[in-house]
Structures are given as C-alpha cells and as structure tokens.
C-alpha cells in the first residue's frame, strides 16, 4: 500500500475515533434517556449488550487501523462492524459518519488501484462541498446560521448594523463560494487554490464552534480537522487528478450513486438531507414534544425547555428534540419525517401514559405540523 494511502486511512480513523469517543452515549443503548430508533422495526429487539459489543469492536478496529492501515482484512471487518452498529439506531446516521464509512468502502474497493482510490475520494469530498453549498441557498441559512449564529452570536453584530450595511443577503455568497470550490476540486488540474480556501473555511468553523467561539456542536470539530488534513495532504501539497471514467466504472458505481445522484434527489424530497451533505443549511425540520402530564416523564426534566417563544405548546411542558439529543448524546437528531414517526412510536413505548403532542416546525416558522 502506498504511503499516502496509509496516511489517508490513519487520518480517517484518528478523527473518527475521537468523534466516537466524544459521542459515546449515541453508540450505546443504555445510559441514556433518548430512544434508540432502529430503521427497521425488527432491529428494535436487538439487546443493548449487542450495541455495547459493536461499539467496543468499533473502537478496537479503528485503533488497529491506526497501527496497521495496510491490512485490508481489518478495514473490511471494521467497515462491517460500524455498518451493523449504524443499522441499529438512526441517530448514528450523522453526515460525518456517513462520509467516513464510505471512505472505508473506497479503501476496500480500490485497494490495489491508487488512481481509482484518489478519484473516488476526490469525488466524495467535492460532493460534500457542492451539495452543502447548494443546500445553503435558502432563507433558513440566512436567518438561522448566517445572521443569528455567525453575525450576531459570533461576531456580536447588532440587528441595526446588519440592516444598515445590508449584510443579510451577503450570506448567500458563502453558499455560492463553497459550491464553486467543490467544483474546483473536481475540474481544476491544480487544486491548490480551492484546497487552501476550503482549509480556511474549516479553520474558521473550528474557531467559531469551539471554546474560543460560541462553543456549540463540538462533535463536528473532529470531522472539520480531518477535512483540513485531507485537503492539505492530498490537494494542497499534491495534485491528484479526478477521472470521471473511474467513478463511472461499475466497481465504483455505488460512489457515483450515493454521492452524485441520490443527493440531488434531496432537493425534491426523495432522499434524506443528512445523507446529502446538508450541513448547517438552516432549513431542517425540527420536532418538539408538548407534554400535558409530566409525571411519566420526570426523568426527562433536565431537557424541559425553559421557554416556548413560538408558543408551540400553549403553556404545556416542551421538550426540543434538538436540545435533548445534543445535550445527552452530543449528536443532532435525524431530520426526516419517517424518523420522526418512528421516534414518536418509540417514545410512547418508553414512556407509557404520557399525553403528548408532537409538533414539527421549519423555517420560516409561520406554520406548524402536528405529527399524526
């Protein structure tokens, strides 16, 4: 195995390992109040000990790959274990988990073909930036992420300043630039410029979300650090060319399907946003639980919202799925209607006797939908 391939595997496994340790509760079925929601009903019967075993094997597998990155058997075994673990709880389907899992698959498929391996990696990374940028072209990104998160919370700008200098719509430039840089990774022979600018973007994200900034959603910091390493070692220092012929080859057809075609369907509702690099797009659906009788859910009192500024629950106790998930597991909830329905069924099973209403909202927050 080429030394650069070994480095790529080590970078992937090192930061993946950090993320999994930081969000350990998400990979266990015990020690948490947040429901484990399997994508298929029969998987709900899997005992908690299996979750624990798979998590332990995952950590062992990633450590072994740090030491023996050239062992294809270890790569395949770790891939299978992590895939099984993810199949037991949809909460684990995070964008960074999805990307790292496909990186392992690419290593397995193109183990002896350096050109194909790098073309597949370039395609996945370019897809992340292209679709992430496209998903940001919406009012929700401008309001929730650009204006509230960046301009007000991080930079400390007042609403008057934002209006005076007409900064609100300037946020669209970020979406366009990110998309363009993703395209640049694909088509430019010398990828140094797009790689350098994307590195700057990731450094800014780490500063903004880290302790020096707003100290929010720290679970994605390892992924951002990994992306910086990928960009630096493989596109800034080196110039690996992308070949669409390689991606169109049946051997890599799965990469083309899941990173090129399926994400495009997310814009018309036929593919999930989290599997389409919708990162901080600001337009994800949010689920809130309005509870009439709190006795059956006293164990959830740490997650009761202190306010209900949009009056979603009409004075009843409210639990934000986002706050509950993030506070307890460091993960973000999976923003899909089908997941919300499964979550509701599991919640009622875990907390019987609870009279609750499940309300879905999304930008511009003018309407709310009650989950049936």
Secondary structure, DSSP 8 states (H G I E B T S, - for coil): --HHHHHHHHHHHHHHHHHHHHTGGGG-SSS-SS----SSGGGGGS-HHHHHHHHHHHHHHHHHHHH-TT-HHHHHHHHHHHHHHHTT-GGG--HHHHHHHHHHHHHHHTTT-HHHHHHHHHHHHHHHHHHHHHHT-SHHIIIIIIIIIIIIIIT---HHHHHHTT-GGGGHHHHHHHHHHHHHHHH-SS-HHHHHHHHHHHHHHHHHHSTTTT---GGGHHHHHHHHHHHIIIIIS------HHHHHSGGGHHHHIIIIIHHHHGGGTSS-GGGGT--S-S---EEEEEES--GGGGGGGGGB-S--TT-SSTTSEEEEHHHHHHHHHS------HHHHHHHHHHHHHHSTT--EEEEEE-TT-S-EEE--
